[in-house]
Amino acid sequence: MPRFEHVPEIEPNLRGNGLRVAVVLGRFNADIGDGLLSACVTELLERGVAPEHMLVATVPGALELPLTLQQLARSGRYDALVALGAVIRGDTYHFEIVSNEMAAGITRVTLDTGVPIANGVLTTEDDDQAIARMHGKGRDCAQVAIEMAHLLKAIRP
């Protein structure tokens, strides 16, 4: 039901039936990545995305995600994409570089291509924080991908 009388509103749609979704996973911090991926794919399946309409691709780490996402977005085969991985703070400035450049790259790809990308790359202080967040973030990203695919379909001419 709309919140305002006579004002159209696009309702969130979390049904994955008929959608095509690709997931790109950074393999660095593999145990966390595997937890993210398991939660994400399970949620996509539970929401109706067919296994044959999914693709999982892996890359070495977070900095390789944007290029792979860009190529998948440009292929025209997917309604939404998901980026998964973990960047965990170490003793050097490298954490900031990887986190910032990866996030900026993912944002640029989604804005340049118009394909929604759910960013599920955890950036945490330590392994414990990443482990605590991985299942929830994986599920959230599946839902974001589905919802944004439907939203963009509803507003495109």
C-alpha positions, -999 to 999 in steps of 0.1 A, spaced: 0 0 0 14 34 -9 25 57 19 10 88 2 -24 90 -15 -21 95 -53 17 91 -53 29 61 -71 56 41 -52 77 12 -64 75 -15 -39 106 -36 -31 106 -70 -49 127 -97 -35 116 -125 -58 145 -138 -78 125 -158 -103 137 -151 -139 167 -130 -128 203 -137 -139 229 -129 -113 267 -133 -113 288 -133 -82 325 -124 -82 345 -136 -52 380 -124 -42 399 -155 -30 422 -136 -6 410 -144 30 394 -176 15 376 -188 46 357 -155 49 350 -155 12 337 -190 13 313 -180 41 301 -149 22 296 -170 -10 277 -198 7 253 -173 24 248 -154 -8 242 -183 -32 219 -200 -6 198 -168 -4 197 -164 -41 184 -199 -45 159 -195 -17 145 -164 -33 140 -182 -66 171 -174 -87 176 -206 -108 210 -223 -106 214 -221 -143 209 -183 -142 238 -179 -118 275 -177 -123 303 -176 -97 337 -163 -108 367 -160 -86 396 -136 -87 428 -134 -67 418 -105 -45 397 -73 -40 416 -52 -66 407 -76 -94 370 -74 -86 361 -42 -106 376 -53 -139 358 -87 -137 325 -70 -127 329 -45 -156 333 -73 -182 303 -92 -167 282 -60 -167 291 -52 -203 282 -87 -214 245 -79 -211 238 -113 -197 231 -104 -160 204 -84 -143 226 -78 -112 261 -86 -99 275 -93 -65 310 -85 -53 323 -106 -24 356 -107 -5 374 -96 26 400 -69 32 414 -72 67 435 -45 82 472 -53 86 502 -33 98 506 -12 67 488 14 47 480 -13 21 445 -19 37 434 17 29 446 15 -7 430 -18 -14 397 -9 4 393 26 -12 403 16 -48 382 -15 -48 351 3 -36 357 32 -60 361 8 -89 329 -11 -81 310 21 -78 324 33 -111 314 1 -129 278 2 -117 274 39 -126 291 34 -160 272 3 -170 238 8 -152 241 -28 -139 235 -29 -101 263 -44 -80 258 -54 -44 291 -47 -27 298 -75 -1 335 -69 3 340 -68 40 366 -43 52 373 -51 89 399 -46 116 404 -83 122 393 -118 113 368 -120 142 349 -90 128 348 -105 93 336 -139 106 309 -122 126 296 -104 95 301 -128 66 268 -147 67 247 -117 72 265 -97 45 263 -126 20 225 -128 25 221 -90 24 240 -88 -9 217 -115 -25 187 -94 -15 202 -61 -27 210 -76 -61 175 -89 -65 158 -58 -53 179 -34 -74 175 -56 -105 137 -52 -102 138 -15 -93 159 -7 -124 136 -27 -146 107 -8 -132 122 26 -139 138 20 -172 119 32 -202 
